[in-house]
Amino acid sequence: RIMIASLRKSRDISVLMLLDLSRSMNDPTAARDLSALQLTRQVSVLFADAINAAGDPFAIHGFCSDGRHDVEYYRFKDFDHAYDDQPKAKIAGMRGQLSTRMGAAIRHASHYLRLQRSAKKLLIVITDGEPTAHLRRDGSSWFDWPPSPETLELTMAEVDKMTRRQATLNIFMLADDERLTSFVEDVARRNGGRVLRAMPDSLGEYVVSDFLRSRRERAR
């Protein structure tokens, strides 16, 4: 209740939580034998409950791709939809599959944020890995692991577009490896957002606490 009361003190921010739903999210974490997907689902519910109670506009979306034939972008809860049984059921039913085409997902999320009238816009990405797929400039699709330089380049191009529109991108890491760390730290340098690491069993509280911190900073 204290956290929600604090959130109500300053408004004018729209938040979109973007969830990595690739196959690797089915892997276990250190959090009481929970998979990364189960942990992400718990975080989504905690975040949504807190922000919904505060009355701020928010959305929860997810993404995955096979890199060659299919790109899936899921809108579990949109800004203009109530947080009722329908989005809750969608979140409960989400599953991990395919690969991580993050650039396209950031582009879609940026579009939905741009439609909001709030002065401040925040994208929160929860992921366990780097982007592994992209759409080539000739229109064909590509998947590779480790990610190709072109995949990283095109993903960063979408980050740069967000930065020019003065939207903030924070990334929560669900894995701790050198390649992911290097990627997300590069995103933070280019956008000015934060790279956040938390113990898996406290990630939910950490997500909401970081949002509260971001909100206070933007209210100054």
N, C-alpha and C positions, 0 to 999 in steps of 0.2 A: 504493500500500500504506500509506503514511503517513496519508493521508486516511481510509482505511477503518479503520485502527487507532484513530484519534482518534474516529471515530464509535462504536466499540464501548465507549468509556469511559462513556457515559451513555445510558440507554435511556428507556423510557416516553414515546415519542412516536409518533404515527401520522401518515403523510403521504399526501395524495392529490394527484397531479399532474393538472390538468384542462387539456386541450388544445383550443384553438379550431380547428375543422376547417371553417370557412366557406370559401366560394369564393375569397376574397381571399388565402387562405393559399397559393394556387398562384402568386402573384406572386413575382418574383425579389427577393432581398435583396442586400446588398453583400458577402455571404460567398461568394466564389469561384463566383459564378453559381448558387448554390443558391436554390431557392424557400423561402419561409417554412415550407412543409410539410416539405420535405426537412430543413431545419435543425431543426425541431421533432422530427422522427423521430430524428435523431441525438442530440438532447438527451435524449429519452425513454430511449433505449438506454443512454447514459452514466449517467444518473441511476439507472435500474433496476439496472444492474450494480453500482454503488457501494453503494446502499442494501440490495440483496439480500445482498451480501457481508457487510454490517454486521449483518444479521439483524433489521432493523427492519420492522414491518408497513407496507406501502405499497400503493397502488393507482394505476393509470394509466387515466384515463377521457378521453373526448373528446365534443364536442358540435357540433351545427349545427342549423339550422331554416330552413324557407322562410317562417316567420312566419304562414302562413295555414292550411296543411293538415297539416304534418308536423314533428315535433320528433324529432331523432335524438340519443340519448344512448348512447354506446358505452362498454362496460366492457372495455377491452383486458386489464386485469389487476386482479383484485379482491384485497382484503386476505387472504382465506382461500384464495387459489389460488397454487400454486407459480409461480415465474417460470421457466417451461420453454418448450419449443418452441411451445406453443399461443399464449400471449400475445405471444411474439416475432413469430410469423407475423401476428397481428392488427395489431401495430404497423407491421410492414413493409407491410401492405396498406392502411393508412388513406389516405384521400384528402380533398381539400378540395372542398366543395360547399355550396350554399344560403347561408344568412345566419347572423347571430350572435344567438341568443336566450340571452344570458348569465345573466339572472335565473333562468330555469328550471334551467339547468345548475348554477348555484351552489346552488340549493335541493336538487337531487338529490345533489350532492357532499356538501353539509352533512349530509344524511340518512345517507349511508354513513360519514362520519366520526363522526357521533354514535353509531353502533353500536359503535365501537371502545372498548375499556376503558382505553386509554392516558390518562394525565392531561393530556397536551398533544396538541393536534391542529392540523395545519398544512395549509392548502390553497394549492397553488401553481398559479396560472393563467398560461398562456403564450398571448398573443393579439397580433394585429396591428391591432385596431380596437375601437371602442365597440360596445355592444349595439345591434342594429338592429331587434329584434323582441320582442314580448311578447304574453301572453295578457291580453286585456282583462277587466275585472271582470265583464262580462256573459257571458263565456265565448268570445267571438269572438277571432280572432287578428289581429295588426296588424304590418305591416312598413313602415318608413320610413327614408329617408336624406336629410339628417342625422337622427339618432334623435330621436324625439318626446320632449317632456318627460315624458310618461307612461312611455315605455320606460325612461328613466333613473331615474325615481322608483321604479318597481317593481323594477328591478335593485338599487337602493340599499336597498330594503326587505329584500331577501334578504341583503344585506351586513350590515344591522343585526341581523337574526336570528342570523347567525353570530357577531357581536360579543357579543350577549347570552349566547351559549353559550360564550363565551371561547375561540373558535377563531380562529386567526390566518390572514389572507389576504394572501399576497404575490403581486404581479403583475409578470411579466416582459414588457416591451414589445418587440415585434418591429418596430415602426414608430415614427417620431419626428414626430408632428404635434401641433398645439396642442389639437385636440379630444380626442384620446386621452390626452394628458398631463393635461389638466384633469380628465377622467373618473377616471383611475387615482389621481391625487393626492387627489381627493375620497374615493375608496374608502379610501385609506390614512389620511386624517384621521379617518374614521368608525370604522375597524376597529383602527387601531394597527399594521397591517402595513406592509410596505415596497413602494415602487415601485422597480423595478430595471431599469436599462438597461445593456446590454453590447454591445460590438462583436459583430456576428453570428457571426464566426468563433471567438469565445471564449465563446459563450453556454453551451455544455454545461458547461465547467469552472466557469463563474460560477454556474450553478444549483446544482451540488453544493456549491461553496464557501459559497454563501449558506445552504444547508440546514445545513451544519456550524456556521456562525456561529449560526443560530437554535437549534440543539441545545445549544450551549454556553451561550447566554444562559438557556435554560430549565432548565439543570442547576444554575444558581447558587442 
